[in-house]
């Protein structure tokens, strides 16, 4: 299970500082939607440069213009990009094609997607499907139960991530569920000691 650390609602300079403080402890650094909207993908290169050898995800939450947005994101240096599960099948297919062309990974954000919708879009074997509880809705109460129910309902989906207020003490149990990525944000990025907080989370995952 990879640890993805999401950076949101800060300046580019602060994001660079957070990346440096993570000190290579994160497997994936997420540049959150707020940064992509406020500054634009082409202005985020200092963060990508600070990440050096660590994979970076751009949480662009594509809803339309899939080829344009994904081509732009991959060409800007991101390894992962997000598309909304509610997007049209044409958009999802365009994003999947762009990811294949650029050697990147498509993450499908399942925010507010019901089971019928997930079933319809479950045919992208290389995509990571992200179980996502929104900030406005609060934290994921029981992520292990949520993951198990999802895997039972959608056994055809091979790659799973989970996000939404995940807590450090939940990581040990989550790491036993054979999922690809756990996403954490302010629990690490707003800690007094970001490096120590990230290291503590990694220890829980072993």
Backbone as CSV, one residue per row, in Angstrom:
resi,resn,N_x,N_y,N_z,CA_x,CA_y,CA_z,C_x,C_y,C_z
1,UNK,0.849,-1.195,0.000,0.000,0.000,0.000,0.883,1.243,0.000
2,UNK,0.628,2.132,-0.950,1.386,3.375,-1.031,0.727,4.469,-0.193
3,UNK,1.564,5.329,0.347,1.081,6.498,1.088,1.112,7.711,0.176
4,UNK,-0.059,8.293,-0.052,-0.182,9.511,-0.853,-0.505,10.663,0.078
5,UNK,0.266,11.725,0.006,0.057,12.891,0.877,-0.442,14.055,0.031
6,UNK,-1.620,14.546,0.396,-2.280,15.604,-0.374,-1.957,16.975,0.202
7,UNK,-1.553,17.877,-0.687,-1.239,19.255,-0.298,-2.298,20.167,-0.899
8,UNK,-3.006,20.887,-0.044,-4.128,21.727,-0.494,-4.140,23.071,0.221
9,UNK,-4.716,24.056,-0.472,-5.052,25.354,0.116,-3.851,26.065,0.746
10,UNK,-2.726,26.017,0.038,-1.528,26.736,0.467,-0.916,27.424,-0.747
11,UNK,0.083,28.254,-0.502,0.803,28.879,-1.605,1.762,27.874,-2.232
12,UNK,2.275,28.214,-3.409,3.261,27.349,-4.050,4.504,27.226,-3.183
13,UNK,4.942,28.343,-2.598,6.133,28.302,-1.732,5.911,27.391,-0.526
14,UNK,4.716,27.470,0.063,4.417,26.609,1.204,4.352,25.149,0.771
15,UNK,3.804,24.892,-0.395,3.744,23.524,-0.910,5.145,22.958,-1.102
16,UNK,6.047,23.775,-1.623,7.444,23.346,-1.785,8.035,22.991,-0.427
17,UNK,7.768,23.827,0.571,8.279,23.562,1.929,7.737,22.242,2.465
18,UNK,6.458,21.983,2.242,5.857,20.728,2.718,6.505,19.532,2.025
19,UNK,6.693,19.638,0.712,7.337,18.547,-0.028,8.734,18.276,0.539
20,UNK,9.471,19.328,0.800,10.809,19.161,1.363,10.757,18.543,2.751
21,UNK,9.757,18.925,3.534,9.616,18.386,4.886,9.215,16.917,4.881
22,UNK,8.524,16.494,3.834,8.149,15.077,3.734,9.378,14.193,3.571
23,UNK,10.451,14.771,3.058,11.758,14.129,3.040,11.737,12.741,2.406
24,UNK,10.963,12.625,1.313,10.930,11.359,0.587,10.144,10.251,1.259
25,UNK,9.434,10.557,2.344,8.689,9.528,3.078,7.381,9.153,2.397
26,UNK,6.823,10.043,1.577,5.584,9.753,0.856,5.903,9.018,-0.447
27,UNK,5.041,8.068,-0.811,5.210,7.375,-2.081,4.699,8.227,-3.242
28,UNK,3.619,8.974,-2.978,3.017,9.852,-3.984,2.704,11.181,-3.311
29,UNK,3.066,12.264,-3.955,2.689,13.593,-3.480,1.552,14.090,-4.348
30,UNK,0.472,14.458,-3.704,-0.687,14.978,-4.432,-0.711,16.499,-4.379
31,UNK,-0.718,17.105,-5.542,-0.966,18.547,-5.627,-2.470,18.708,-5.782
32,UNK,-3.095,19.216,-4.739,-4.549,19.192,-4.637,-5.260,20.104,-5.619
33,UNK,-6.555,19.877,-5.718,-7.398,20.630,-6.648,-7.298,22.132,-6.422
34,UNK,-7.216,22.532,-5.163,-7.167,23.967,-4.862,-5.955,24.623,-5.499
35,UNK,-4.804,23.953,-5.487,-3.605,24.528,-6.094,-3.714,24.550,-7.610
36,UNK,-4.265,23.470,-8.198,-4.371,23.458,-9.662,-5.326,24.533,-10.151
37,UNK,-6.355,24.829,-9.359,-7.315,25.867,-9.758,-6.759,27.268,-9.541
38,UNK,-6.089,27.451,-8.427,-5.618,28.802,-8.103,-4.429,29.226,-8.957
39,UNK,-3.525,28.283,-9.235,-2.272,28.659,-9.895,-2.134,28.124,-11.319
40,UNK,-2.865,27.070,-11.672,-2.744,26.483,-13.007,-1.598,25.495,-13.091
41,UNK,-1.771,24.463,-13.914,-0.791,23.374,-13.959,0.603,23.850,-14.339
42,UNK,0.692,24.781,-15.269,2.015,25.196,-15.748,2.795,26.006,-14.713
43,UNK,2.111,26.464,-13.668,2.788,27.261,-12.637,3.230,26.427,-11.442
44,UNK,3.013,25.123,-11.520,3.295,24.265,-10.369,4.631,23.549,-10.477
45,UNK,5.428,23.890,-11.475,6.707,23.204,-11.688,7.646,23.262,-10.473
46,UNK,7.655,24.357,-9.669,8.542,24.330,-8.498,8.216,23.203,-7.526
47,UNK,6.926,22.839,-7.432,6.543,21.752,-6.531,7.007,20.420,-7.098
48,UNK,6.816,20.238,-8.401,7.265,18.998,-9.034,8.787,18.857,-8.940
49,UNK,9.487,19.953,-9.092,10.941,19.905,-8.988,11.370,19.550,-7.572
50,UNK,10.654,20.073,-6.582,10.991,19.766,-5.186,10.738,18.298,-4.870
51,UNK,9.777,17.703,-5.566,9.439,16.296,-5.324,10.516,15.350,-5.828
52,UNK,11.357,15.813,-6.722,12.452,15.027,-7.291,11.977,13.658,-7.751
53,UNK,12.436,12.575,-7.128,12.132,11.233,-7.602,10.803,10.670,-7.149
54,UNK,10.040,11.425,-6.381,8.758,10.946,-5.879,7.668,11.179,-6.923
55,UNK,6.792,10.197,-7.093,5.683,10.360,-8.029,4.753,11.470,-7.550
56,UNK,4.173,12.200,-8.512,3.288,13.315,-8.182,1.949,13.138,-8.892
57,UNK,0.881,13.345,-8.145,-0.479,13.286,-8.690,-1.062,14.686,-8.755
58,UNK,-1.662,15.004,-9.886,-2.395,16.256,-10.023,-3.883,15.978,-9.873
59,UNK,-4.469,16.498,-8.820,-5.893,16.231,-8.556,-6.740,17.232,-9.343
60,UNK,-6.763,17.044,-10.654,-7.434,18.023,-11.525,-8.937,17.775,-11.661
61,UNK,-9.394,16.613,-11.209,-10.831,16.293,-11.205,-11.504,16.603,-12.557
62,UNK,-10.935,16.064,-13.607,-11.474,16.302,-14.949,-12.924,15.845,-15.050
63,UNK,-13.757,16.690,-15.637,-15.166,16.367,-15.894,-15.475,16.343,-17.389
64,UNK,-14.661,17.031,-18.172,-14.847,17.143,-19.615,-13.486,17.488,-20.206
65,UNK,-13.400,17.549,-21.526,-12.130,17.864,-22.187,-11.021,16.913,-21.708
66,UNK,-11.354,15.626,-21.649,-10.446,14.661,-21.063,-9.083,14.592,-21.715
67,UNK,-9.032,14.509,-23.019,-7.741,14.412,-23.696,-6.903,15.662,-23.466
68,UNK,-7.521,16.828,-23.616,-6.775,18.084,-23.446,-6.192,18.191,-22.035
69,UNK,-7.038,17.962,-21.022,-6.590,18.152,-19.649,-5.561,17.101,-19.241
70,UNK,-5.781,15.855,-19.647,-4.824,14.812,-19.271,-3.520,14.954,-20.041
71,UNK,-3.570,15.273,-21.316,-2.330,15.515,-22.063,-1.537,16.646,-21.412
72,UNK,-2.234,17.717,-21.056,-1.569,18.856,-20.418,-0.937,18.437,-19.093
73,UNK,-1.678,17.678,-18.294,-1.163,17.261,-16.992,0.058,16.365,-17.108
74,UNK,-0.013,15.376,-17.981,1.132,14.481,-18.130,2.324,15.210,-18.720
75,UNK,2.077,16.087,-19.675,3.172,16.851,-20.280,3.786,17.840,-19.288
76,UNK,3.020,18.192,-18.251,3.539,19.088,-17.213,4.364,18.339,-16.176
77,UNK,4.369,17.004,-16.247,5.244,16.229,-15.374,4.571,15.358,-14.335
78,UNK,3.249,15.309,-14.334,2.539,14.475,-13.356,2.533,13.010,-13.797
79,UNK,2.622,12.106,-12.816,2.525,10.675,-13.105,1.102,10.150,-12.963
80,UNK,0.318,10.797,-12.102,-1.086,10.438,-11.884,-1.955,11.671,-12.115
81,UNK,-3.147,11.453,-12.680,-4.136,12.515,-12.815,-5.506,11.949,-12.473
82,UNK,-6.397,12.816,-11.997,-7.722,12.351,-11.579,-8.815,12.809,-12.539
83,UNK,-9.782,11.914,-12.731,-10.986,12.221,-13.496,-12.167,11.818,-12.634
84,UNK,-13.258,12.542,-12.732,-14.429,12.235,-11.925,-15.175,11.037,-12.499
85,UNK,-15.592,10.132,-11.633,-16.354,8.981,-12.075,-17.689,9.354,-12.681
86,UNK,-18.152,10.555,-12.394,-19.420,11.041,-12.945,-19.281,11.579,-14.359
87,UNK,-18.041,11.670,-14.867,-17.824,12.177,-16.223,-18.403,11.206,-17.244
88,UNK,-18.592,11.682,-18.460,-19.133,10.827,-19.514,-18.162,9.694,-19.819
89,UNK,-18.696,8.621,-20.388,-17.833,7.507,-20.774,-16.812,7.961,-21.801
90,UNK,-17.206,8.881,-22.673,-16.259,9.408,-23.649,-15.082,10.107,-22.991
91,UNK,-15.355,10.871,-21.945,-14.280,11.551,-21.218,-13.377,10.550,-20.529
92,UNK,-13.965,9.554,-19.874,-13.165,8.530,-19.202,-12.288,7.777,-20.192
93,UNK,-12.845,7.456,-21.337,-12.066,6.745,-22.351,-10.926,7.609,-22.885
94,UNK,-11.185,8.901,-23.063,-10.137,9.818,-23.536,-9.024,9.938,-22.505
95,UNK,-9.385,9.990,-21.237,-8.385,10.072,-20.165,-7.567,8.794,-20.091
96,UNK,-8.241,7.648,-20.230,-7.534,6.366,-20.202,-6.542,6.266,-21.358
97,UNK,-6.942,6.732,-22.534,-6.066,6.697,-23.699,-4.861,7.609,-23.503
98,UNK,-5.099,8.792,-22.932,-4.000,9.713,-22.668,-3.021,9.104,-21.670
99,UNK,-3.550,8.476,-20.625,-2.682,7.847,-19.629,-1.821,6.763,-20.267
100,UNK,-2.413,5.968,-21.129,-1.655,4.909,-21.804,-0.584,5.508,-22.711
101,UNK,-0.943,6.545,-23.441,-0.001,7.180,-24.360,1.207,7.753,-23.634
102,UNK,0.939,8.362,-22.468,2.008,9.056,-21.731,2.668,8.180,-20.671
103,UNK,2.208,6.940,-20.520,2.783,6.076,-19.496,2.422,6.516,-18.094
104,UNK,1.273,7.192,-17.959,0.822,7.656,-16.659,-0.317,6.800,-16.133
105,UNK,-0.901,7.247,-15.040,-1.983,6.499,-14.397,-3.205,7.397,-14.215
106,UNK,-4.356,6.867,-14.582,-5.635,7.546,-14.370,-6.221,7.102,-13.031
107,UNK,-6.555,8.051,-12.193,-7.286,7.760,-10.960,-8.715,8.268,-11.130
108,UNK,-9.675,7.387,-10.923,-11.077,7.740,-11.066,-11.634,8.054,-9.688
109,UNK,-12.043,9.299,-9.488,-12.604,9.756,-8.218,-14.084,9.371,-8.168
110,UNK,-14.441,8.514,-7.214,-15.804,7.992,-7.117,-16.704,8.827,-6.210
111,UNK,-16.332,10.059,-5.983,-17.133,10.956,-5.155,-18.581,11.013,-5.645
112,UNK,-19.514,10.636,-4.777,-20.951,10.678,-5.052,-21.393,9.743,-6.178
113,UNK,-20.569,8.758,-6.523,-20.982,7.749,-7.517,-21.725,6.615,-6.803
114,UNK,-22.926,6.278,-7.277,-23.646,5.161,-6.676,-23.182,3.847,-7.311
115,UNK,-23.692,2.726,-6.792,-23.227,1.421,-7.247,-23.505,1.194,-8.726
116,UNK,-24.636,1.661,-9.200,-24.963,1.489,-10.613,-23.944,2.199,-11.492
117,UNK,-23.576,3.410,-11.092,-22.596,4.169,-11.868,-21.228,3.491,-11.821
118,UNK,-20.815,3.042,-10.656,-19.516,2.387,-10.538,-19.460,1.141,-11.411
119,UNK,-20.548,0.382,-11.416,-20.605,-0.811,-12.262,-20.401,-0.439,-13.727
120,UNK,-21.013,0.640,-14.159,-20.921,1.067,-15.562,-19.504,1.468,-15.949
121,UNK,-18.750,2.017,-15.021,-17.420,2.536,-15.349,-16.304,1.630,-14.835
122,UNK,-16.626,0.404,-14.500,-15.653,-0.481,-13.848,-14.712,-1.182,-14.825
123,UNK,-14.798,-0.859,-16.090,-14.036,-1.595,-17.090,-12.706,-0.985,-17.499
124,UNK,-12.060,-0.268,-16.598,-10.741,0.302,-16.900,-9.710,-0.406,-16.016
125,UNK,-9.117,-1.494,-16.501,-8.291,-2.343,-15.647,-7.035,-1.685,-15.097
126,UNK,-6.534,-0.670,-15.781,-5.300,-0.025,-15.320,-5.554,1.186,-14.428
127,UNK,-6.802,1.588,-14.302,-7.124,2.766,-13.494,-7.140,2.431,-12.008
128,UNK,-6.871,3.450,-11.196,-7.050,3.344,-9.752,-8.392,3.989,-9.419
129,UNK,-9.248,3.243,-8.733,-10.571,3.739,-8.349,-10.499,4.228,-6.905
130,UNK,-10.803,5.504,-6.713,-10.631,6.122,-5.396,-11.962,6.253,-4.652
131,UNK,-12.087,5.526,-3.544,-13.225,5.694,-2.637,-12.997,6.992,-1.885
132,UNK,-13.897,7.936,-2.042,-13.627,9.299,-1.594,-14.802,9.869,-0.814
133,UNK,-14.560,10.154,0.447,-15.520,10.913,1.246,-15.085,12.373,1.203
134,UNK,-15.972,13.252,0.802,-15.591,14.647,0.595,-15.283,15.358,1.903
135,UNK,-14.519,16.446,1.796,-14.223,17.289,2.959,-15.515,17.791,3.590
136,UNK,-16.458,18.206,2.746,-17.711,18.750,3.262,-18.544,17.702,3.989
137,UNK,-18.383,16.431,3.597,-19.167,15.357,4.214,-18.531,14.829,5.490
138,UNK,-17.267,15.177,5.747,-16.593,14.720,6.947,-15.689,13.532,6.674
139,UNK,-15.123,12.973,7.739,-14.151,11.896,7.627,-14.812,10.562,7.298
140,UNK,-14.012,9.667,6.729,-14.450,8.302,6.493,-14.511,7.592,7.837
141,UNK,-15.701,7.198,8.267,-15.880,6.657,9.612,-15.199,5.310,9.799
142,UNK,-15.353,4.419,8.839,-14.825,3.065,8.976,-14.239,2.622,7.635
143,UNK,-13.015,3.029,7.327,-12.465,2.765,5.996,-12.273,1.284,5.690
144,UNK,-11.943,0.478,6.689,-11.736,-0.946,6.434,-13.030,-1.604,5.972
145,UNK,-14.123,-1.313,6.673,-15.417,-1.867,6.283,-15.818,-1.371,4.904
146,UNK,-15.538,-0.104,4.618,-15.865,0.469,3.312,-15.091,-0.246,2.193
147,UNK,-13.812,-0.488,2.416,-12.991,-1.172,1.418,-13.477,-2.599,1.203
148,UNK,-13.766,-3.301,2.273,-14.205,-4.698,2.148,-15.522,-4.792,1.381
149,UNK,-16.442,-3.899,1.694,-17.730,-3.911,0.995,-17.546,-3.610,-0.484
150,UNK,-16.666,-2.679,-0.786,-16.409,-2.307,-2.179,-15.805,-3.479,-2.944
151,UNK,-14.829,-4.147,-2.358,-14.170,-5.262,-3.029,-15.125,-6.428,-3.241
152,UNK,-16.037,-6.630,-2.312,-17.037,-7.681,-2.472,-17.998,-7.344,-3.600
153,UNK,-18.401,-6.089,-3.658,-19.372,-5.666,-4.667,-18.761,-5.557,-6.052
154,UNK,-17.488,-5.161,-6.126,-16.845,-4.936,-7.426,-15.523,-5.707,-7.518
155,UNK,-15.590,-7.028,-7.548,-14.357,-7.827,-7.588,-13.538,-7.600,-8.857
156,UNK,-14.173,-7.046,-9.895,-13.463,-6.813,-11.157,-12.529,-5.611,-11.081
157,UNK,-12.681,-4.766,-10.081,-11.821,-3.592,-9.940,-10.568,-3.999,-9.174
158,UNK,-9.417,-3.860,-9.822,-8.164,-4.385,-9.266,-7.386,-3.368,-8.439
159,UNK,-7.551,-2.091,-8.759,-6.717,-1.062,-8.117,-7.603,-0.081,-7.340
160,UNK,-7.361,0.029,-6.042,-8.234,0.806,-5.169,-7.405,1.770,-4.330
161,UNK,-7.921,2.993,-4.193,-7.377,3.975,-3.260,-8.510,4.425,-2.351
162,UNK,-8.156,4.985,-1.197,-9.177,5.504,-0.303,-8.717,6.831,0.262
163,UNK,-9.670,7.783,0.357,-9.370,9.129,0.841,-10.548,9.664,1.635
164,UNK,-10.260,10.597,2.519,-11.327,11.279,3.241,-11.162,11.210,4.743
165,UNK,-10.254,12.006,5.274,-10.089,12.075,6.724,-9.508,10.825,7.346
166,UNK,-8.676,10.092,6.609,-8.062,8.880,7.152,-7.129,9.255,8.304
167,UNK,-7.208,8.479,9.382,-6.415,8.756,10.585,-5.256,7.786,10.706
168,UNK,-4.224,8.239,11.375,-3.020,7.426,11.543,-3.341,6.059,12.134
169,UNK,-4.212,6.025,13.136,-4.499,4.761,13.813,-5.290,3.781,12.955
170,UNK,-5.784,4.238,11.801,-6.508,3.354,10.890,-5.594,2.683,9.865
171,UNK,-4.348,3.106,9.809,-3.467,2.657,8.738,-3.036,1.199,8.860
172,UNK,-2.813,0.737,10.073,-2.368,-0.643,10.247,-3.393,-1.619,9.689
173,UNK,-4.655,-1.419,10.048,-5.712,-2.304,9.549,-5.900,-2.141,8.046
174,UNK,-5.841,-0.908,7.555,-6.000,-0.678,6.114,-4.899,-1.368,5.313
175,UNK,-3.698,-1.397,5.854,-2.576,-1.980,5.123,-2.730,-3.488,4.933
176,UNK,-3.657,-4.092,5.655,-3.915,-5.529,5.513,-4.972,-5.832,4.453
177,UNK,-5.544,-4.798,3.847,-6.678,-4.977,2.936,-6.298,-5.072,1.467
178,UNK,-5.006,-5.072,1.185,-4.522,-5.255,-0.183,-5.091,-4.210,-1.144
179,UNK,-5.016,-2.938,-0.723,-5.378,-1.844,-1.608,-4.103,-1.150,-2.076
180,UNK,-4.228,-0.331,-3.097,-3.043,0.271,-3.707,-2.546,1.513,-2.966
181,UNK,-3.479,2.390,-2.599,-3.081,3.712,-2.103,-3.994,4.147,-0.964
182,UNK,-3.400,4.699,0.076,-4.166,5.414,1.094,-3.752,6.877,1.011
183,UNK,-4.746,7.763,1.046,-4.492,9.193,0.852,-4.744,9.942,2.153
184,UNK,-3.749,10.684,2.579,-3.858,11.495,3.788,-3.496,12.936,3.458
185,UNK,-4.078,13.861,4.191,-3.824,15.271,3.936,-3.388,16.015,5.168
186,UNK,-4.318,16.753,5.766,-3.972,17.660,6.865,-3.420,16.952,8.089
187,UNK,-3.735,15.668,8.279,-3.171,14.926,9.413,-1.645,14.943,9.356
188,UNK,-1.112,15.064,8.156,0.342,15.163,7.979,0.763,16.594,7.676
189,UNK,0.131,17.221,6.691,0.624,18.517,6.200,0.414,19.660,7.182
190,UNK,-0.516,19.499,8.120,-0.751,20.551,9.116,-0.168,20.217,10.476
191,UNK,0.574,19.117,10.529,1.223,18.740,11.781,2.343,19.722,12.113
192,UNK,2.637,19.859,13.390,3.719,20.758,13.811,5.048,20.282,13.242
193,UNK,5.240,18.976,13.204,6.437,18.379,12.624,5.986,17.460,11.491
194,UNK,6.024,17.968,10.276,5.515,17.232,9.121,6.318,15.954,8.887
195,UNK,7.623,16.044,8.999,8.476,14.873,8.782,8.135,13.763,9.755
196,UNK,8.032,14.105,11.026,7.731,13.107,12.060,6.342,12.512,11.858
197,UNK,5.366,13.346,11.460,4.004,12.860,11.243,3.961,11.866,10.100
198,UNK,4.691,12.149,9.038,4.728,11.246,7.889,5.434,9.942,8.259
199,UNK,6.529,10.041,8.985,7.249,8.846,9.418,6.383,7.978,10.318
200,UNK,5.615,8.611,11.209,4.738,7.859,12.108,3.669,7.102,11.327
201,UNK,3.147,7.725,10.271,2.149,7.056,9.441,2.750,5.877,8.704
202,UNK,3.952,6.037,8.200,4.607,4.936,7.497,4.824,3.747,8.428
203,UNK,5.175,4.006,9.674,5.404,2.918,10.637,4.107,2.130,10.866
204,UNK,2.974,2.827,10.865,1.679,2.150,11.069,1.341,1.235,9.906
205,UNK,1.924,1.495,8.752,1.595,0.726,7.548,2.423,-0.548,7.432
206,UNK,3.399,-0.747,8.270,4.285,-1.912,8.148,3.700,-3.097,8.921
